[in-house]
Amino acid sequence: MHPLIIDLGMVNLPFFGETHLFLPTYGLLFAISVLVAWRWYALRTRDMGVSPEHLFNQTFYTLLAGVLGAKLLLILVDWRFYLDHPGQILGTLRSAGVLVGGVISGMAAFFIYGKRHSLPMWKLVDAIVAPVALAQAIGRLGCFSAGCCWGRETSLSALSVVFTDPEAAQQTGVPLNIPLVPTQLIQFGNDLIVALILTFAWRKKLKPDGTVFWLYVLLYSVGRGVIEFWRGDSHRGLFFGGLVSTSQLFALAGVVVALFFLVRNRRAALSARSG
C-alpha cells in the first residue's frame, strides 16, 4: 500500500552522515491509536476518584511495557536469526513486534502499577479494554499500509489484496504482485467489533468488576487464533509442523484462562443475587 506517508529522501545530517528521513504510515497511525485510546480511557475514568497523575503514569508505563514486550517476543520467536545477526536487533526499532507480547506485557505493567498505588484495578481494567481494542484496530490499518502481518496467497482475487510497493517489501518482506488474504483488514474489522461489544458490556456495568476484561481476553484470543490460520508471514514462529503459530499458543491459553474467570465471575454474581 503506502508504507511511507512522508519521504524526504537521503539527507546529510551532522554526526549521522547520509540518512534516509521518512515518516512511516504505520508510525503515524500507531501514534494516533495511542492518543485516541488514551483520551477515551481518561474520559471513562474521570469520575472514579483516581488522580490524573496516577492515570497518566499508569497509562504511560503500560504503553512503554507494551512496546518493549512486543519487540522482545519478536526477538524470542526468531531467536536463532538474531543470535546469528545481533546487529539486526536494532532493526526492531522500526518493527511493530508481536502484538500478543505487547498486550501481555502492557497488562502486566498496568496491574503492577495499580497494585503499588492501591488503585481500583478491576474497575480501571474494565474501562481500558475497549480503548485498547480500538487502538489495536487502528494499528492494523498501519500494518496494512506497511505490508506487515500479511496473509496467505489466495486464488480468490476478488477477496484479496496485492502489494506492489518495493518499500513495503524492503521493510516487512511482504511478497509483491501476489494476491494475498487481507488479514490486516480482517483483524481490523474483528478488533472494531470487539471494541463495540466491550463498550456495550462496560455500559451495562457487568458484575463483578473484571468481567469486561476477561470478556476482552476471550474475544481477542478467539479472533486472533482464527485469523492466524490465514497468515502468511511464517517467520513469526510455527510449531507442530507449521500447524500452530506462537500467537495461537498464547491465544489458546487466553481462551482457557478467560473462560475460567468468566464462569467463576458468573457464579459469584448469581450467588450475590441469591444471597
C-alpha positions as CSV (number, residue, x, y, z in Angstrom):
1,M,0.0,0.0,0.0
2,H,1.7,3.2,1.2
3,P,4.3,2.4,3.8
4,L,5.8,6.0,3.8
5,I,3.5,8.9,4.3
6,I,6.4,11.4,4.0
7,D,9.7,10.7,2.3
8,L,12.4,13.3,2.4
9,G,15.0,11.0,0.8
10,M,18.6,10.9,1.8
11,V,19.7,13.8,3.9
12,N,23.2,14.6,5.1
13,L,22.9,15.0,8.9
14,P,25.6,16.2,11.3
15,F,27.1,13.2,13.2
16,F,24.9,10.7,11.3
17,G,26.0,11.3,7.7
18,E,23.7,10.2,4.8
19,T,20.4,9.2,6.4
20,H,17.1,8.3,4.9
21,L,14.5,10.5,6.5
22,F,10.9,9.5,6.3
23,L,7.6,9.2,8.3
24,P,6.2,5.7,8.1
25,T,2.5,5.4,7.8
26,Y,2.5,2.7,10.5
27,G,4.2,5.0,12.9
28,L,1.7,7.8,12.4
29,L,-1.3,5.5,12.8
30,F,0.2,4.0,15.9
31,A,0.6,7.4,17.4
32,I,-3.0,8.3,16.5
33,S,-4.2,5.0,18.0
34,V,-2.4,5.7,21.3
35,L,-3.8,9.2,21.6
36,V,-7.3,8.1,20.8
37,A,-7.3,5.3,23.3
38,W,-5.6,7.4,25.9
39,R,-8.2,10.2,25.6
40,W,-11.1,7.7,25.7
41,Y,-9.7,6.0,28.8
42,A,-9.2,9.3,30.5
43,L,-12.9,10.3,29.9
44,R,-14.1,7.0,31.2
45,T,-12.1,7.2,34.4
46,R,-12.6,10.8,35.4
47,D,-15.3,10.0,37.9
48,M,-13.6,7.1,39.6
49,G,-11.8,9.2,42.1
50,V,-8.3,8.4,40.8
51,S,-5.8,11.2,40.5
52,P,-4.9,12.3,36.9
53,E,-1.3,11.8,37.8
54,H,-1.8,8.2,38.6
55,L,-3.9,7.7,35.5
56,F,-1.2,9.3,33.3
57,N,1.7,7.3,34.8
58,Q,-0.2,4.1,34.7
59,T,-1.1,4.6,31.0
60,F,2.4,5.7,30.2
61,Y,4.1,2.6,31.8
62,T,1.5,0.3,30.2
63,L,2.3,1.7,26.8
64,L,6.1,1.6,27.3
65,A,5.9,-2.0,28.6
66,G,3.6,-3.0,25.6
67,V,6.0,-1.6,23.0
68,L,9.0,-3.3,24.7
69,G,7.2,-6.6,25.2
70,A,6.1,-6.8,21.6
71,K,9.7,-6.3,20.4
72,L,11.1,-8.7,23.0
73,L,8.7,-11.5,21.9
74,L,9.6,-10.8,18.3
75,I,13.3,-11.5,19.2
76,L,12.4,-14.6,21.2
77,V,10.3,-16.1,18.5
78,D,13.1,-15.7,15.9
79,W,16.0,-16.0,18.4
80,R,18.2,-18.1,16.0
81,F,18.2,-15.3,13.5
82,Y,19.0,-12.6,16.0
83,L,21.7,-14.8,17.6
84,D,23.4,-15.1,14.2
85,H,22.7,-11.4,13.3
86,P,22.8,-9.5,16.6
87,G,23.1,-6.2,14.8
88,Q,19.6,-6.7,13.4
89,I,18.2,-6.3,16.9
90,L,18.4,-2.5,16.3
91,G,16.2,-3.1,13.3
92,T,13.3,-4.0,15.6
93,L,13.0,-0.3,16.4
94,R,11.2,0.0,13.1
95,S,9.1,-3.1,13.7
96,A,5.8,-3.4,15.5
97,G,6.8,-6.6,17.1
98,V,4.5,-9.4,18.1
99,L,1.2,-7.8,19.3
100,V,0.4,-10.6,21.7
101,G,3.6,-9.9,23.6
102,G,2.7,-6.3,23.8
103,V,-0.7,-7.0,25.2
104,I,0.6,-9.3,27.9
105,S,3.5,-7.1,29.0
106,G,1.3,-4.0,28.9
107,M,-1.4,-5.5,31.0
108,A,1.3,-6.8,33.4
109,A,2.6,-3.2,33.9
110,F,-1.0,-1.9,34.2
111,F,-1.7,-4.3,37.1
112,I,1.7,-3.9,38.8
113,Y,1.4,-0.1,38.8
114,G,-2.2,-0.2,40.0
115,K,-1.4,-2.6,42.9
116,R,1.6,-0.5,44.0
117,H,-0.7,2.6,44.3
118,S,-3.8,0.8,45.6
119,L,-5.9,1.8,42.6
120,P,-9.3,0.2,41.9
121,M,-7.7,-2.2,39.4
122,W,-10.6,-4.2,38.2
123,K,-12.7,-1.1,37.6
124,L,-9.9,0.5,35.7
125,V,-9.1,-2.5,33.6
126,D,-12.7,-2.9,32.6
127,A,-12.6,0.7,31.5
128,I,-9.5,0.4,29.4
129,V,-10.0,-2.7,27.3
130,A,-12.5,-1.1,24.8
131,P,-10.0,1.7,24.1
132,V,-7.2,-0.9,23.8
133,A,-9.3,-2.8,21.2
134,L,-9.9,0.3,19.2
135,A,-6.2,1.2,19.3
136,Q,-5.5,-2.3,18.0
137,A,-7.9,-1.8,15.2
138,I,-6.3,1.5,14.1
139,G,-2.9,-0.2,14.4
140,R,-4.0,-2.9,12.0
141,L,-4.5,-0.2,9.4
142,G,-0.9,0.7,9.9
143,C,0.0,-2.9,9.3
144,F,-2.0,-2.8,6.1
145,S,-0.2,0.3,5.0
146,A,3.3,-1.2,5.8
147,G,2.5,-4.6,4.4
148,C,3.4,-6.5,7.6
149,C,1.3,-9.3,9.1
150,W,0.3,-10.3,5.5
151,G,-1.9,-13.2,4.7
152,R,-1.5,-16.4,2.7
153,E,-1.6,-16.5,-1.1
154,T,-5.1,-17.0,-2.4
155,S,-6.9,-17.7,-5.6
156,L,-9.9,-15.6,-4.6
157,S,-8.8,-12.5,-6.3
158,A,-12.0,-10.6,-5.5
159,L,-11.3,-11.1,-1.8
160,S,-7.5,-10.5,-1.9
161,V,-5.0,-7.7,-1.7
162,V,-1.9,-7.2,-3.9
163,F,1.1,-5.3,-2.5
164,T,3.2,-3.5,-5.2
165,D,5.4,-1.0,-3.3
166,P,9.0,-2.1,-3.2
167,E,9.5,-0.1,0.0
168,A,6.9,-2.4,1.7
169,A,8.8,-5.5,0.6
170,Q,12.1,-4.0,1.8
171,Q,10.7,-3.0,5.2
172,T,8.5,-6.1,6.0
173,G,9.3,-8.8,3.5
174,V,5.7,-8.9,2.1
175,P,5.6,-10.6,-1.3
176,L,4.7,-8.3,-4.2
177,N,2.3,-8.7,-7.0
178,I,0.7,-11.8,-5.5
179,P,-3.0,-12.0,-4.3
180,L,-2.9,-12.4,-0.5
181,V,-5.6,-12.8,2.1
182,P,-6.1,-9.3,3.6
183,T,-5.5,-10.5,7.2
184,Q,-4.7,-7.0,8.4
185,L,-8.2,-5.7,7.3
186,I,-9.9,-8.9,8.7
187,Q,-8.1,-8.2,12.1
188,F,-9.2,-4.5,11.8
189,G,-12.8,-5.5,11.5
190,N,-12.5,-8.1,14.3
191,D,-11.0,-5.5,16.7
192,L,-13.7,-3.0,15.9
193,I,-16.4,-5.5,16.7
194,V,-14.6,-6.4,19.9
195,A,-14.4,-2.7,20.9
196,L,-18.2,-2.3,20.2
197,I,-19.1,-5.4,22.3
198,L,-16.8,-4.3,25.1
199,T,-18.3,-0.8,25.1
200,F,-21.8,-2.3,25.4
201,A,-20.7,-4.6,28.2
202,W,-19.0,-1.8,30.1
203,R,-22.1,0.4,29.9
204,K,-24.1,-2.5,31.3
205,K,-21.8,-2.4,34.3
206,L,-21.4,-6.1,34.4
207,K,-20.5,-7.5,37.8
208,P,-18.3,-8.4,39.4
209,D,-15.6,-6.0,38.3
210,G,-13.1,-7.6,35.9
211,T,-15.8,-9.3,33.9
212,V,-15.4,-6.9,30.9
213,F,-11.6,-7.5,31.0
214,W,-12.0,-11.3,30.8
215,L,-14.5,-10.9,28.0
216,Y,-11.8,-8.9,26.1
217,V,-9.3,-11.6,26.7
218,L,-11.7,-14.2,25.4
219,L,-12.9,-12.3,22.3
220,Y,-9.4,-11.2,21.3
221,S,-7.9,-14.6,21.8
222,V,-10.6,-16.3,19.7
223,G,-10.4,-13.8,16.9
224,R,-6.6,-13.7,16.8
225,G,-6.4,-17.5,16.9
226,V,-8.7,-18.0,14.0
227,I,-7.2,-15.2,11.8
228,E,-3.7,-16.8,12.4
229,F,-4.7,-19.7,10.1
230,W,-4.8,-17.2,7.2
231,R,-1.5,-15.5,8.0
232,G,1.4,-16.0,5.6
233,D,4.4,-14.5,7.4
234,S,5.7,-17.8,8.8
235,H,8.9,-16.2,10.2
236,R,7.0,-15.2,13.4
237,G,7.2,-18.8,14.8
238,L,5.4,-22.0,13.9
239,F,5.1,-25.3,15.7
240,F,3.9,-28.9,15.1
241,G,4.9,-29.0,11.5
242,G,3.7,-25.4,10.8
243,L,0.2,-26.1,12.0
244,V,0.2,-23.7,15.0
245,S,1.9,-20.3,15.5
246,T,3.3,-18.7,18.6
247,S,0.3,-16.3,18.7
248,Q,-2.1,-19.2,18.6
249,L,-0.5,-20.9,21.6
250,F,-1.0,-17.7,23.5
251,A,-4.5,-17.4,22.2
252,L,-5.4,-20.8,23.4
253,A,-4.1,-20.1,26.8
254,G,-6.1,-16.8,26.8
255,V,-9.3,-18.7,25.9
256,V,-8.8,-21.2,28.7
257,V,-8.0,-18.6,31.4
258,A,-10.7,-16.2,30.3
259,L,-13.4,-18.9,30.3
260,F,-12.3,-20.0,33.8
261,F,-12.6,-16.5,35.2
262,L,-15.8,-15.6,33.3
263,V,-17.5,-18.8,34.7
264,R,-16.2,-18.0,38.2
265,N,-17.4,-14.4,38.0
266,R,-20.8,-15.6,36.7
267,R,-21.2,-17.9,39.6
268,A,-20.2,-15.2,42.1
269,A,-22.7,-12.8,40.6
270,L,-25.5,-15.4,40.9
271,S,-24.5,-16.1,44.4
272,A,-24.6,-12.4,45.3
273,R,-28.1,-12.1,43.8
274,S,-29.5,-15.2,45.6
275,G,-27.9,-14.1,48.9
